[in-house]
Amino acid sequence: MLKQTKYIFVVGGVISGVGKGITSSSLGLILKNRGLKVTSIKIDPYINVDAGTMNPVEHGEVFVLKDGDETDQDMGNYERFLNLNLTRINYMTTGRVYKSVIEKERNLEYKGKCVQVVPHIPFEVIERIKKAGSIADADIVMIEIGGTVGEYENILFLEAARMMKLESPKNVAFIMVSYLPTPQKVGEMKTKPTQHAVRTLNGSGIQPDILIARADVSLDKKRKEKISLFCNIPIDNVISAPDVDSIYDIPLNFEKEKLSYKICDILNIKAKKPDLNAWKKWKTFAKHSHNGKEIVKIAMIGKYFETGDFVLSDSYLSVIEAIKYSSYIQNRKPIMTWLNSTDFEKNPAKLKELKKYDGIIIPGGFGSRGVEGNLSAVKYARENKIPYFGLCYGMQMIVIEYARNILGLKDANTKEVNPSSKNIVIDVMESQKEILKNNSYGGSMRLGEYKAILRDGTIAKGAYKIKEILERHRHRYEVNPAFVADLEAKGLVFSGRSPDGHLMEIAELPKSEHPFFLGTQFHPEFLARPLSPHPLFTGFIKACINKKK
């Protein structure tokens, strides 16, 4: 008998950013905890083929999968909650789907048929969904459809979901995550926007089986009754999802509402009882997220924070979560402050404010804006023995600052910022030169998982405790090999290198010189998980705690 894979579609109502990704991740976790094999898919309705060419201020972090696919930040949530390594089959966009259909048409794979938006685009979506489930040998495929119902951009994906339900009614379920506002001057939670959202979804031929009601506070009985009556959903399937201090409480709240039992009942799944041991570990972790007795203060220096009058920390979501995991395991609560690197350029006196932090991080980035401010901060951290962790761009700042102030190469720079410098210590990778020449930017960086070899007696080797590591990359520039010997002669240690020895993967100062001054060309934050923090982040947090002492 063939395996009956089940499919759960998660859609959003009323507003964007309502929590579909965290809902999908949390539901996937509690189903996995019942012995079911779960995989997750994110569908983004934009025309971009992937997320790699989008400004992080506009869209949030670009999360890189092990196979190098540049994806939406929700893919990171899936990997972290489910402790899975996903691949490009788990991610699709409108652009990616259309591109595939057009390529098939050009190759005569439709055998001369008139290729139409409907049904061929939905058919392509369905094919990809089923393929992802088959590759993962999944019992359940969670599919998050981006955007909000009522937007024309996601209609074709809803059409694909409708077709799947028609084809196999007992194997497909729909969950709507909708927002219930409480206008301040009215003082009453309103269900009408959610009612309209459900009716709009009905217009696509879809009736939600479960409604996750997002609100500032828990739903009362009256609100549940109204939603049940006017949205045609059993009252027990209206799930209250109030705001919480930590997203890691959400799976616990869902289990209190017996959500996994309800899903199993809807899809006729015979699942095991929840794994109490695994659940205990998650509860302990979630409890640590509320530990506020001891804090560690981290300065995050970047340039993708500001969006109008607001601060968008989503640009560095994986870094933030990685800091949390390594802090929680040390029974510390991280307090993160966003500092704009350009402020140090406008007012160098502000550098002295860095002394009040236990540690400094400069995450990934591109371009010339704020680079001199970053370099000033790196110099200050090095000279004042403040723990410093540089990620990708942040490692390149280490090399430039060291070349300028220790090697004496005052014009040392990266080719990205000043191609006319006589001392290009960060140069374009050889494999990238032809790509840049042809303006072929999308999906063309050094992307995905690569091996590195660690040097004995270093901070990096002490953290990992193994010789060979696999980490995810996203960059076009590298440390110029011509300067490596001179930099090392002056005390900078390249403690991680590519197997051929050409690419410098980790740069650090010895512990005798600095408590923690280290940068990685790769992005370790992509492999940090709630129950298995990344060793380099943990080493950094330990150094921050020691400084505080």
C-alpha positions in Angstrom: 0.0 0.0 0.0 1.4 3.4 -1.0 2.1 5.9 1.7 -0.6 8.5 2.0 1.2 11.8 2.4 -0.9 14.5 4.1 -0.7 18.2 3.2 -1.4 21.2 5.4 -1.7 24.6 3.8 -1.2 27.7 6.0 -2.6 31.0 4.8 -2.9 34.4 6.3 -5.7 36.8 6.8 -6.2 40.6 7.5 -2.5 41.6 7.7 0.9 40.4 6.5 3.5 39.4 9.1 0.7 37.8 11.2 2.9 34.8 12.1 2.2 32.2 9.4 5.9 31.0 9.4 6.1 30.6 13.1 2.7 28.9 13.1 3.9 26.4 10.4 7.1 25.8 12.3 5.4 25.3 15.6 2.7 23.0 14.2 5.4 21.0 12.4 7.3 20.6 15.6 4.4 19.3 17.6 3.5 16.9 14.8 7.1 15.7 14.6 7.0 15.2 18.3 4.2 12.7 17.7 6.4 10.5 15.6 5.4 11.9 12.2 7.9 12.8 9.5 7.4 16.4 8.6 8.8 18.6 5.9 8.0 22.3 5.2 7.6 24.4 2.1 7.5 28.2 1.7 5.7 29.7 -1.3 6.5 33.4 -1.9 4.3 35.3 -4.4 6.9 37.7 -5.8 8.4 37.5 -9.3 12.0 37.2 -8.0 13.4 33.7 -8.7 14.8 33.7 -5.2 15.3 36.1 -2.3 19.0 36.8 -3.0 18.6 40.0 -5.0 16.2 41.7 -2.6 17.2 44.4 -0.1 17.1 43.0 3.4 15.4 46.2 4.7 12.5 45.5 2.3 12.2 41.8 2.8 14.2 40.7 5.8 17.1 38.3 6.0 18.1 36.1 3.1 18.5 32.6 4.5 20.9 30.3 2.7 20.2 26.5 2.5 22.9 23.9 2.4 22.6 23.5 -1.4 23.0 27.3 -1.8 19.5 28.3 -2.4 18.8 31.9 -1.3 15.5 31.9 0.4 13.0 33.7 2.7 13.7 34.0 6.4 10.9 31.6 7.2 13.0 28.8 5.8 15.3 29.4 8.7 12.4 29.1 11.2 11.5 25.8 9.7 15.0 24.5 9.9 15.5 25.7 13.5 12.1 24.4 14.9 12.2 21.1 13.0 16.0 20.6 13.2 16.1 19.8 9.5 18.3 20.7 6.5 16.0 21.7 3.7 16.8 22.2 0.0 15.6 24.3 -2.9 12.7 21.9 -3.6 11.2 23.3 -0.3 11.1 26.8 -1.6 9.2 28.4 -4.5 8.3 31.8 -5.8 6.0 33.0 -8.6 9.1 33.8 -10.7 10.6 30.3 -10.1 7.4 28.6 -11.0 6.8 30.6 -14.2 10.4 30.2 -15.2 10.1 26.4 -15.0 6.8 26.4 -16.9 8.3 28.5 -19.7 11.4 26.3 -19.9 9.2 23.2 -20.2 7.1 24.9 -23.0 10.3 25.8 -24.9 11.4 22.2 -24.6 8.1 20.9 -26.0 7.4 19.1 -22.7 3.7 20.1 -23.0 3.6 18.3 -26.4 2.2 21.2 -28.4 -0.6 22.2 -26.0 -1.6 25.8 -25.5 0.1 26.5 -22.2 -2.1 28.6 -19.9 -1.8 30.3 -16.6 -4.6 28.0 -15.4 -4.2 25.1 -15.1 -0.5 24.8 -16.0 0.9 27.1 -13.3 -1.1 25.4 -10.5 -0.1 22.0 -11.9 3.6 23.0 -11.6 3.0 24.1 -8.0 1.3 20.8 -7.2 4.1 18.9 -8.8 6.7 20.7 -6.7 4.8 20.2 -3.5 4.4 16.5 -4.1 8.1 16.1 -5.1 9.2 17.8 -1.9 7.1 15.4 0.1 8.4 12.4 -1.8 12.1 13.4 -1.5 11.6 13.8 2.3 9.5 10.6 2.5 7.2 12.8 4.6 4.1 11.9 6.4 3.1 15.5 6.5 4.1 18.4 4.2 3.5 21.9 5.7 2.9 24.5 3.0 3.0 28.2 3.9 1.5 30.5 1.2 3.0 33.9 1.5 1.0 37.1 1.6 -2.6 37.7 2.7 -5.7 36.2 1.2 -7.4 38.7 -1.1 -4.1 39.7 -2.8 -4.1 38.8 -6.5 -0.4 37.6 -6.2 -1.2 34.4 -4.4 -4.4 33.4 -6.2 -2.7 30.8 -8.3 -1.2 29.1 -5.3 -4.6 29.0 -3.6 -5.9 27.5 -6.9 -3.3 24.7 -6.6 -4.3 24.1 -3.0 -8.0 23.9 -4.1 -7.1 21.4 -6.8 -5.2 19.2 -4.3 -8.1 19.2 -1.9 -10.5 18.2 -4.8 -8.1 15.4 -5.8 -7.7 14.0 -2.3 -10.1 15.5 0.3 -9.0 13.4 3.2 -5.3 14.2 2.7 -5.5 18.0 2.6 -6.2 20.5 5.4 -6.3 24.3 5.6 -5.3 26.5 8.4 -5.9 30.3 8.3 -3.8 32.5 10.6 -5.8 35.7 11.0 -5.5 38.9 13.0 -8.2 40.2 15.4 -7.5 43.9 16.2 -8.6 45.6 19.4 -8.8 49.3 18.4 -7.6 51.4 21.3 -10.5 53.9 21.2 -13.1 51.1 20.8 -11.8 48.8 23.5 -13.3 45.7 22.0 -11.7 42.9 20.0 -13.2 42.9 16.5 -13.8 39.7 14.5 -15.2 41.3 11.3 -11.9 41.6 9.4 -11.3 37.9 10.0 -14.9 37.1 8.8 -14.1 39.0 5.6 -10.8 37.1 5.2 -12.5 33.7 5.5 -15.2 34.8 3.0 -12.4 35.9 0.6 -10.7 32.5 1.0 -14.1 30.8 0.4 -14.2 32.8 -2.9 -11.1 30.8 -3.9 -13.0 27.6 -3.2 -11.3 26.9 0.1 -12.8 26.5 3.6 -10.4 26.6 6.5 -10.5 23.6 8.8 -8.8 25.5 11.6 -8.5 29.2 12.4 -5.5 30.5 14.4 -6.7 33.7 16.0 -3.8 36.1 16.4 -4.4 39.0 18.9 -2.9 41.0 21.7 -4.7 38.9 24.2 -6.5 35.5 24.4 -9.8 35.1 22.7 -12.8 35.1 25.0 -15.7 32.6 24.5 -18.0 35.2 22.8 -15.3 36.0 20.1 -14.8 32.2 19.5 -18.5 31.7 19.1 -18.8 34.6 16.5 -15.9 33.3 14.4 -17.4 29.8 14.6 -20.8 30.9 13.5 -19.9 33.3 10.8 -16.8 31.5 9.4 -18.4 28.0 9.4 -15.6 26.6 11.7 -16.3 24.3 14.7 -15.7 26.3 17.8 -13.1 23.8 19.1 -11.1 24.5 15.9 -10.8 28.2 16.7 -7.4 28.4 18.3 -6.4 31.4 20.4 -2.9 32.6 19.7 -2.2 35.7 21.9 1.1 37.6 21.8 3.8 35.9 23.7 7.2 37.1 25.0 9.0 34.3 23.2 8.1 32.5 19.9 9.3 29.3 21.5 6.3 29.3 23.8 4.0 29.0 20.8 4.3 25.2 20.3 3.5 24.8 24.1 0.4 27.0 23.6 -0.7 25.0 20.6 -0.4 21.8 22.6 -2.5 23.2 25.4 -5.2 23.8 22.8 -4.6 20.1 21.6 -3.9 21.4 18.1 -1.8 18.3 17.0 -4.7 16.0 18.1 -7.2 18.1 16.1 -5.0 18.0 13.0 -4.5 14.3 13.3 -8.3 13.9 13.6 -9.0 16.1 10.5 -6.5 14.2 8.4 -7.3 10.7 9.8 -3.7 10.2 11.0 -2.8 7.5 13.5 0.0 9.2 15.3 1.9 8.2 18.4 1.5 9.9 21.7 3.8 12.9 22.2 7.5 12.1 23.0 7.6 13.3 26.6 11.4 13.3 26.7 11.7 15.5 23.6 8.9 17.7 24.9 10.7 18.1 28.2 13.8 19.3 26.4 11.8 21.9 24.4 10.0 23.1 27.6 13.4 23.5 29.4 14.7 25.5 26.4 11.5 27.6 26.2 11.8 28.3 30.0 15.4 29.5 29.5 14.1 32.1 27.1 12.4 33.9 30.0 15.5 33.8 32.2 16.2 37.4 33.1 18.3 37.1 36.3 21.6 37.6 34.5 22.0 39.5 31.3 24.6 39.8 28.6 24.7 43.1 26.6 25.5 42.8 22.9 26.0 45.6 20.4 25.0 44.7 16.9 26.6 47.1 14.4 25.0 47.0 11.0 23.4 49.0 8.2 20.1 47.2 7.5 18.1 48.3 10.5 16.2 51.4 9.4 12.9 51.3 7.5 11.3 54.7 7.6 10.7 55.5 11.3 11.0 51.9 12.4 13.8 49.5 13.2 13.7 46.2 11.3 15.8 43.6 13.2 14.5 40.9 10.7 17.5 41.7 8.5 19.6 39.8 10.9 17.1 37.3 12.2 19.3 34.2 12.2 22.1 36.1 14.0 19.7 37.2 16.7 18.4 33.7 17.3 21.9 32.2 17.4 22.8 34.7 20.1 19.7 33.7 22.0 20.5 30.0 21.9 24.0 30.4 23.1 23.0 32.8 25.8 20.2 30.6 27.1 22.4 27.6 27.5 24.6 29.8 29.7 21.5 30.9 31.7 21.8 34.4 30.4 19.3 36.7 28.8 20.8 38.6 25.8 20.0 42.3 25.5 20.8 43.4 22.0 21.2 47.0 20.9 21.1 48.0 17.2 23.9 50.5 16.3 24.2 52.0 12.9 27.8 52.0 11.6 27.3 55.4 9.9 26.9 57.0 13.3 30.5 56.3 14.2 31.5 58.1 11.0 29.5 61.2 11.8 30.5 61.3 15.4 33.7 59.3 16.3 33.2 60.2 20.0 30.3 57.7 20.0 32.8 54.8 19.9 33.4 55.2 23.6 29.8 54.0 24.2 30.9 50.6 23.0 32.7 50.1 26.4 29.3 49.5 28.1 28.7 46.4 26.1 29.9 42.9 26.9 30.4 42.0 23.2 30.2 43.4 19.7 29.0 41.7 16.5 29.3 43.0 12.9 27.1 40.7 10.7 27.0 40.3 7.0 26.5 43.1 4.5 27.4 44.5 1.1 28.5 47.9 -0.3 30.5 50.9 1.0 28.0 52.6 3.2 29.1 52.6 6.8 32.4 50.7 6.2 34.6 53.3 7.9 32.3 53.3 10.9 32.6 49.5 11.0 36.4 49.7 10.8 36.5 52.2 13.7 34.4 49.8 15.8 36.6 46.9 15.1 39.7 48.9 16.0 38.0 50.0 19.3 37.0 46.4 20.1 40.6 45.1 19.4 42.4 47.8 21.4 39.9 47.7 24.4 39.7 43.9 24.6 36.0 43.8 24.0 34.8 40.4 22.7 34.2 40.8 19.0 32.6 38.4 16.5 32.6 39.2 12.8 30.3 37.4 10.3 31.3 37.3 6.6 31.6 41.1 6.0 32.5 41.4 9.7 35.5 39.1 9.2 36.6 41.2 6.2 36.5 44.2 8.5 39.0 42.5 10.8 41.5 41.9 8.0 41.2 45.5 6.6 41.5 47.0 10.1 44.5 44.8 11.0 46.2 45.6 7.6 45.8 49.3 8.2 46.7 49.7 11.8 49.2 46.8 12.4 50.7 46.2 9.0 50.7 50.0 8.3 48.9 49.8 5.0 46.9 52.9 5.5 44.9 52.5 2.2 44.1 48.8 2.8 40.6 48.1 1.6 38.2 45.8 -0.1 37.8 45.9 -3.9 34.1 46.2 -3.3 34.6 49.6 -1.7 37.7 51.1 -3.3 38.9 49.2 -6.4 41.7 51.8 -6.9 43.4 51.1 -3.6 47.1 49.9 -3.9 46.5 47.4 -1.1 43.4 45.3 -1.9 43.4 42.9 1.1 39.9 41.8 0.3 39.6 40.9 -3.4 37.0 39.4 -5.7 37.1 35.6 -5.8 38.7 34.4 -9.0 35.5 32.4 -9.8 33.4 35.6 -9.4 35.4 37.9 -11.8 33.7 36.7 -15.0 30.3 36.6 -13.3 30.6 40.3 -12.3 31.9 41.2 -15.7 28.7 39.8 -17.2 26.4 41.5 -14.6 25.1 38.0 -13.7 24.2 38.7 -10.1 21.2 36.4 -9.2 22.2 33.2 -7.5 25.8 33.5 -8.5 27.8 34.1 -5.3 29.7 31.4 -3.5 26.7 29.9 -1.9 25.8 26.9 0.4 27.8 24.4 2.3 31.6 24.1 2.0 34.2 22.3 4.1 36.9 24.1 6.1 40.0 22.7 8.0 40.7 24.1 11.5 44.1 24.8 12.9 45.1 23.2 16.2 45.5 25.4 19.3 43.1 28.1 18.1 39.9 29.5 19.6 38.0 28.1 16.6 39.3 24.5 17.1 38.7 24.8 20.8 35.0 25.7 20.1 34.3 23.1 17.5 36.5 20.3 19.0 36.8 18.7 15.5 39.2 19.2 12.7 36.9 19.5 9.7 33.7 21.6 9.6 30.9 22.2 7.1 29.4 25.7 7.0 27.2 27.8 4.8 28.5 30.7 2.7 27.2 33.7 0.8 30.0 35.9 -0.6 31.9 37.1 -3.7 35.0 38.5 -1.9 37.8 36.8 -0.1 41.0 37.6 1.8 43.6 38.3 -0.8 46.2 35.4 -0.6 49.0 37.8 -1.4 48.6 39.4 2.0 48.1 36.3 4.2 51.8 35.7 5.1 52.3 39.3 6.1 49.2 39.4 8.2 50.1 36.2 10.0 53.7 37.4 10.6 52.1 40.3 12.5 50.0 38.1 14.7 46.7 37.6 12.9 45.8 33.9 12.8 43.9 32.3 10.0 42.5 29.4 12.0 40.2 28.0 9.4 41.0 27.4 5.7 39.4 25.7 2.7 40.8 22.2 2.1 43.1 23.5 -0.7 44.4 26.2 1.7 43.5 29.0 -0.6 40.4 30.5 1.1 40.7 32.0 4.5 37.6 30.9 6.4 38.3 32.1 10.0 40.5 34.9 11.2 41.3 35.4 14.9 43.7 36.8 17.5 45.2 34.3 20.0 43.7 34.3 23.5 46.9 35.6 24.9 46.3 38.8 22.8 42.5 39.1 23.1 39.7 37.3 25.0 37.7 36.7 21.8 38.5 38.5 18.5 37.3 36.3 15.7 35.6 36.5 12.3 34.2 33.9 9.9 33.9 34.2 6.1 30.9 31.8 6.3 27.6 32.4 8.2 27.6 30.2 11.3 24.2 31.6 12.3 22.5 29.5 9.7 23.4 26.3 11.6 22.4 27.5 15.1 19.5 25.5 16.5 17.4 25.9 19.7 18.6 22.6 21.2 22.1 22.7 19.7 23.6 26.2 19.8 26.5 27.0 17.4 29.9 26.5 19.1 31.3 29.8 17.9 28.4 31.8 19.2 28.6 29.9 22.5 32.4 30.7 22.6 31.6 34.4 22.0 28.9 34.5 24.7 31.2 32.8 27.2 33.8 35.5 26.5 31.2 38.2 27.0 30.2 36.7 30.3 33.8 36.6 31.4 34.3 40.3 30.5 31.2 41.1 32.5 32.7 39.4 35.5 
